[in-house]
């Protein structure tokens, strides 16, 4: 395996992990917003 293909695989894995983290945090953020909107919370961050 050459170094360029190895770095390319690392780049793809890094982008895939970033996408997974973004999806997880987006889902957590959306559920937190729905919980805050369902409860009578008047504190806006």
Biopython code that builds the backbone (N, CA, C, O; Angstrom):
import numpy as np
from Bio.PDB.StructureBuilder import StructureBuilder

atoms = [
    (1, "UNK", "N", (0.852, -1.191, 0.000)),
    (1, "UNK", "CA", (0.000, 0.000, 0.000)),
    (1, "UNK", "C", (0.887, 1.239, 0.000)),
    (1, "UNK", "O", (1.787, 1.377, 0.828)),
    (2, "UNK", "N", (0.618, 2.126, -0.934)),
    (2, "UNK", "CA", (1.421, 3.346, -0.991)),
    (2, "UNK", "C", (0.927, 4.355, 0.040)),
    (2, "UNK", "O", (-0.137, 4.198, 0.639)),
    (3, "UNK", "N", (1.736, 5.392, 0.225)),
    (3, "UNK", "CA", (1.395, 6.367, 1.265)),
    (3, "UNK", "C", (0.209, 7.232, 0.853)),
    (3, "UNK", "O", (-0.600, 7.617, 1.697)),
    (4, "UNK", "N", (0.099, 7.543, -0.453)),
    (4, "UNK", "CA", (-0.984, 8.414, -0.893)),
    (4, "UNK", "C", (-2.344, 7.742, -0.714)),
    (4, "UNK", "O", (-3.301, 8.385, -0.284)),
    (5, "UNK", "N", (-2.432, 6.439, -1.045)),
    (5, "UNK", "CA", (-3.705, 5.732, -0.870)),
    (5, "UNK", "C", (-4.030, 5.583, 0.614)),
    (5, "UNK", "O", (-5.198, 5.593, 1.001)),
    (6, "UNK", "N", (-2.995, 5.445, 1.441)),
    (6, "UNK", "CA", (-3.226, 5.337, 2.879)),
    (6, "UNK", "C", (-3.772, 6.651, 3.426)),
    (6, "UNK", "O", (-4.696, 6.654, 4.239)),
    (7, "UNK", "N", (-3.197, 7.768, 2.977)),
    (7, "UNK", "CA", (-3.692, 9.071, 3.419)),
    (7, "UNK", "C", (-5.090, 9.327, 2.877)),
    (7, "UNK", "O", (-5.906, 9.974, 3.534)),
    (8, "UNK", "N", (-5.365, 8.824, 1.686)),
    (8, "UNK", "CA", (-6.704, 8.990, 1.119)),
    (8, "UNK", "C", (-7.727, 8.226, 1.944)),
    (8, "UNK", "O", (-8.824, 8.724, 2.199)),
    (9, "UNK", "N", (-7.366, 7.003, 2.365)),
    (9, "UNK", "CA", (-8.277, 6.227, 3.210)),
    (9, "UNK", "C", (-8.484, 6.909, 4.554)),
    (9, "UNK", "O", (-9.592, 6.898, 5.092)),
    (10, "UNK", "N", (-7.422, 7.503, 5.103)),
    (10, "UNK", "CA", (-7.562, 8.219, 6.377)),
    (10, "UNK", "C", (-8.488, 9.422, 6.198)),
    (10, "UNK", "O", (-9.303, 9.717, 7.071)),
    (11, "UNK", "N", (-8.362, 10.109, 5.073)),
    (11, "UNK", "CA", (-9.227, 11.258, 4.805)),
    (11, "UNK", "C", (-10.684, 10.847, 4.681)),
    (11, "UNK", "O", (-11.571, 11.525, 5.201)),
    (12, "UNK", "N", (-10.937, 9.730, 3.989)),
    (12, "UNK", "CA", (-12.315, 9.260, 3.852)),
    (12, "UNK", "C", (-12.894, 8.832, 5.197)),
    (12, "UNK", "O", (-14.052, 9.116, 5.503)),
    (13, "UNK", "N", (-12.075, 8.143, 5.999)),
    (13, "UNK", "CA", (-12.546, 7.706, 7.316)),
    (13, "UNK", "C", (-12.808, 8.915, 8.210)),
    (13, "UNK", "O", (-13.761, 8.926, 8.989)),
    (14, "UNK", "N", (-11.951, 9.939, 8.093)),
    (14, "UNK", "CA", (-12.129, 11.133, 8.904)),
    (14, "UNK", "C", (-13.415, 11.848, 8.532)),
    (14, "UNK", "O", (-14.154, 12.305, 9.404)),
    (15, "UNK", "N", (-13.682, 11.946, 7.222)),
    (15, "UNK", "CA", (-14.915, 12.614, 6.789)),
    (15, "UNK", "C", (-16.144, 11.804, 7.178)),
    (15, "UNK", "O", (-17.176, 12.374, 7.532)),
    (16, "UNK", "N", (-16.040, 10.476, 7.116)),
    (16, "UNK", "CA", (-17.172, 9.633, 7.497)),
    (16, "UNK", "C", (-17.467, 9.776, 8.987)),
    (16, "UNK", "O", (-18.628, 9.844, 9.391)),
    (17, "UNK", "N", (-16.408, 9.822, 9.806)),
    (17, "UNK", "CA", (-16.621, 9.965, 11.251)),
    (17, "UNK", "C", (-17.182, 11.341, 11.563)),
    (17, "UNK", "O", (-18.017, 11.481, 12.456)),
    (18, "UNK", "N", (-16.731, 12.367, 10.832)),
    (18, "UNK", "CA", (-17.280, 13.711, 11.045)),
    (18, "UNK", "C", (-18.762, 13.734, 10.685)),
    (18, "UNK", "O", (-19.559, 14.373, 11.371)),
    (19, "UNK", "N", (-19.132, 13.041, 9.616)),
    (19, "UNK", "CA", (-20.535, 12.996, 9.208)),
    (19, "UNK", "C", (-21.379, 12.293, 10.257)),
    (19, "UNK", "O", (-22.487, 12.734, 10.561)),
    (20, "UNK", "N", (-20.859, 11.190, 10.819)),
    (20, "UNK", "CA", (-21.597, 10.459, 11.852)),
    (20, "UNK", "C", (-21.765, 11.324, 13.099)),
    (20, "UNK", "O", (-22.846, 11.368, 13.688)),
    (21, "UNK", "N", (-20.693, 12.013, 13.499)),
    (21, "UNK", "CA", (-20.767, 12.884, 14.678)),
    (21, "UNK", "C", (-21.750, 14.013, 14.435)),
    (21, "UNK", "O", (-22.495, 14.388, 15.340)),
    (22, "UNK", "N", (-21.764, 14.568, 13.209)),
    (22, "UNK", "CA", (-22.689, 15.656, 12.896)),
    (22, "UNK", "C", (-24.132, 15.172, 12.955)),
    (22, "UNK", "O", (-25.005, 15.872, 13.469)),
    (23, "UNK", "N", (-24.383, 13.972, 12.428)),
    (23, "UNK", "CA", (-25.751, 13.437, 12.445)),
    (23, "UNK", "C", (-26.201, 13.172, 13.880)),
    (23, "UNK", "O", (-27.345, 13.452, 14.238)),
    (24, "UNK", "N", (-25.294, 12.628, 14.705)),
    (24, "UNK", "CA", (-25.655, 12.323, 16.096)),
    (24, "UNK", "C", (-25.936, 13.611, 16.864)),
    (24, "UNK", "O", (-26.924, 13.697, 17.593)),
    (25, "UNK", "N", (-25.075, 14.606, 16.706)),
    (25, "UNK", "CA", (-25.283, 15.858, 17.437)),
    (25, "UNK", "C", (-26.517, 16.583, 16.920)),
    (25, "UNK", "O", (-27.206, 17.248, 17.694)),
    (26, "UNK", "N", (-26.815, 16.469, 15.610)),
    (26, "UNK", "CA", (-28.007, 17.114, 15.061)),
    (26, "UNK", "C", (-29.262, 16.470, 15.621)),
    (26, "UNK", "O", (-30.224, 17.165, 15.946)),
    (27, "UNK", "N", (-29.261, 15.134, 15.736)),
    (27, "UNK", "CA", (-30.420, 14.439, 16.295)),
    (27, "UNK", "C", (-30.592, 14.778, 17.775)),
    (27, "UNK", "O", (-31.715, 14.968, 18.242)),
    (28, "UNK", "N", (-29.473, 14.856, 18.517)),
    (28, "UNK", "CA", (-29.558, 15.228, 19.931)),
    (28, "UNK", "C", (-30.064, 16.651, 20.071)),
    (28, "UNK", "O", (-30.871, 16.943, 20.955)),
    (29, "UNK", "N", (-29.595, 17.539, 19.204)),
    (29, "UNK", "CA", (-30.006, 18.939, 19.274)),
    (29, "UNK", "C", (-31.494, 19.070, 18.958)),
    (29, "UNK", "O", (-32.205, 19.850, 19.591)),
    (30, "UNK", "N", (-31.958, 18.300, 17.972)),
    (30, "UNK", "CA", (-33.361, 18.377, 17.592)),
    (30, "UNK", "C", (-34.250, 17.820, 18.695)),
    (30, "UNK", "O", (-35.318, 18.370, 18.965)),
    (31, "UNK", "N", (-33.826, 16.744, 19.332)),
    (31, "UNK", "CA", (-34.629, 16.172, 20.416)),
    (31, "UNK", "C", (-34.626, 17.105, 21.621)),
    (31, "UNK", "O", (-35.632, 17.218, 22.322)),
    (32, "UNK", "N", (-33.497, 17.777, 21.866)),
    (32, "UNK", "CA", (-33.441, 18.728, 22.979)),
    (32, "UNK", "C", (-34.351, 19.913, 22.702)),
    (32, "UNK", "O", (-34.985, 20.436, 23.619)),
    (33, "UNK", "N", (-34.422, 20.346, 21.434)),
    (33, "UNK", "CA", (-35.305, 21.458, 21.085)),
    (33, "UNK", "C", (-36.762, 21.034, 21.250)),
    (33, "UNK", "O", (-37.576, 21.815, 21.743)),
    (34, "UNK", "N", (-37.103, 19.814, 20.847)),
    (34, "UNK", "CA", (-38.480, 19.353, 20.967)),
    (34, "UNK", "C", (-38.867, 19.200, 22.434)),
    (34, "UNK", "O", (-40.001, 19.492, 22.814)),
    (35, "UNK", "N", (-37.919, 18.738, 23.262)),
    (35, "UNK", "CA", (-38.204, 18.603, 24.691)),
    (35, "UNK", "C", (-38.398, 19.981, 25.322)),
    (35, "UNK", "O", (-39.303, 20.177, 26.133)),
    (36, "UNK", "N", (-37.548, 20.930, 24.948)),
    (36, "UNK", "CA", (-37.642, 22.274, 25.522)),
    (36, "UNK", "C", (-38.914, 22.967, 25.049)),
    (36, "UNK", "O", (-39.520, 23.722, 25.809)),
    (37, "UNK", "N", (-39.329, 22.722, 23.810)),
    (37, "UNK", "CA", (-40.533, 23.371, 23.306)),
    (37, "UNK", "C", (-41.782, 22.715, 23.877)),
    (37, "UNK", "O", (-42.797, 23.385, 24.068)),
    (38, "UNK", "N", (-41.726, 21.409, 24.156)),
    (38, "UNK", "CA", (-42.887, 20.730, 24.718)),
    (38, "UNK", "C", (-43.093, 21.147, 26.170)),
    (38, "UNK", "O", (-44.227, 21.322, 26.615)),
    (39, "UNK", "N", (-41.987, 21.306, 26.913)),
    (39, "UNK", "CA", (-42.103, 21.802, 28.284)),
    (39, "UNK", "C", (-42.216, 23.323, 28.249)),
    (39, "UNK", "O", (-41.896, 23.951, 27.239)),
    (40, "UNK", "N", (-42.667, 23.906, 29.341)),
    (40, "UNK", "CA", (-42.855, 25.356, 29.367)),
    (40, "UNK", "C", (-41.565, 26.019, 29.810)),
    (40, "UNK", "O", (-41.487, 26.599, 30.894)),
    (41, "UNK", "N", (-40.537, 25.924, 28.945)),
    (41, "UNK", "CA", (-39.250, 26.547, 29.251)),
    (41, "UNK", "C", (-39.157, 27.865, 28.501)),
    (41, "UNK", "O", (-39.267, 27.902, 27.276)),
    (42, "UNK", "N", (-38.956, 28.937, 29.237)),
    (42, "UNK", "CA", (-38.899, 30.258, 28.611)),
    (42, "UNK", "C", (-37.474, 30.756, 28.503)),
    (42, "UNK", "O", (-37.264, 31.900, 28.101)),
    (43, "UNK", "N", (-36.477, 29.939, 28.848)),
    (43, "UNK", "CA", (-35.084, 30.368, 28.782)),
    (43, "UNK", "C", (-34.546, 30.095, 27.392)),
    (43, "UNK", "O", (-34.525, 28.946, 26.950)),
    (44, "UNK", "N", (-34.110, 31.139, 26.697)),
    (44, "UNK", "CA", (-33.547, 30.995, 25.354)),
    (44, "UNK", "C", (-32.051, 31.195, 25.419)),
    (44, "UNK", "O", (-31.578, 32.207, 25.935)),
    (45, "UNK", "N", (-31.299, 30.235, 24.897)),
    (45, "UNK", "CA", (-29.839, 30.346, 24.909)),
    (45, "UNK", "C", (-29.378, 31.102, 23.679)),
    (45, "UNK", "O", (-28.179, 31.307, 23.493)),
]
sb = StructureBuilder()
sb.init_structure("model")
sb.init_model(0)
sb.init_chain("A")
sb.init_seg("    ")
for serial, (resi, resn, name, xyz) in enumerate(atoms, 1):
    if name == "N":
        sb.init_residue(resn, " ", resi, " ")
    sb.init_atom(name, np.array(xyz, "f"), 0.0, 1.0, " ", f" {name:<3s}", serial, name[0])
structure = sb.get_structure()
